[in-house]
Each structure stands twice: as structure tokens, then as C-alpha cells.
Amino acid sequence: MSTEVARYTFDSREAWLRFVCAGLVTAIIDGLFSSILNVAAYGSTVSRLFQGVASTLVGSLAFEGGARTTALGMMMHCGVAFFWSAIFVFVVMRLAWVRRVLASGYGSVKVASVYGPFIWLVMSLVVIPLLLHRPPAISIRWWVQLLGHFPFVGLPIVASANWVGSRVRTRQRDE
């Protein structure tokens, strides 16, 4: 285990597969989580959720933009999922200690329990406030998002990227 982890070689095909899988899985799972939460717990709509995402770029007029700003918000959501997936794949490909943790028992859970909340902290405390030009509102919804980013963002990124990597490695060994 440790010699394979230590002697990791960069494979661009593997990185690409990890990135695509992690981005797609995360965009879908987090999109479903956010949509269900927004409708069931907050009494809003899926369209309003993604218009809210779009409003970080186009302002409050996003809520009057109908399907166009809903689609923009969905594209932004997917872009963010792919961005954080790319960061994770880059880190995995470069840092042996992260690969060692991933190779340990419950490794994906360990890494995701840090990475998911980290993503929410960066997005909510840095990125969104910079775009909106106002400080974050720390409320119960903020805490729900912080906790939800472990199973619905961190785990999909980490587990899917790790799964793809292990499948590629197994296939390479078998050849």
C-alpha cells in the first residue's frame, strides 16, 4: 500500500477521468441536496434557488429573469462543482500524504469530512462576500450548509475521484 502510494506517477488520462467523474457526481448530488432542502425545508422553489446563485453575478434582477437566470445559476453551480473537483484532483495527484490518508481505512470519509466543510467556508466567507460586496449572514441556514457540505459535496468529490483512481490503477495492474 505505502510503496504504491509513495511511487505515484502522474497520468493525465487518470486525472481527466477523476475530474469529470467528481465534477458530474458532485454537481448532481449537491444540486439535488440544495433543491430538496430549498423546497422541503425553506418552502421555496428550485428555480428561485438557482436564480439566487445567478444573483451573485447579475444582482437582484436574476429573480426576474425566469428560465434564463435559472439556467445561468445551474451552469454556475456546475462550474463550481467542477472547480472544486479540479482542485481536489490536483491535490491528490501532487500530495502523497493525501493519497496515504485516502488509502487508509475510511480514507474517503476522513478527507471528505475536512474538504466538504472547507469548500463551504471558502465559498461563504470569501467568494460570495467578494461577489456581493457584503459580509456573510451566519444563520441556521449557514450551519446547515456547513454540515451538508460533508456528505453532499465533500464525499461525492472525494469518493468518486478516489473510486475512479482505484479503478484505473486496477486496470493498469491487470494489463
Secondary structure, 3 states (H helix, E strand, C coil): CHHHHHCCCCCHHHHHHHHHHHHHHHHHHHHHHHHHHHHHHCCCCHHHHHHHHHHHHHCHHHHHCHHHHHHHHHHHHHHHHHHHHHHHHHHHHHCHHHHHHHHCCCHHHHHHHHHHHHHHHHHHHHHHHHHHCCCCCCCHHHHHHHHHHHHHHHHHHHHHHHHHHHHHHHHHHHC
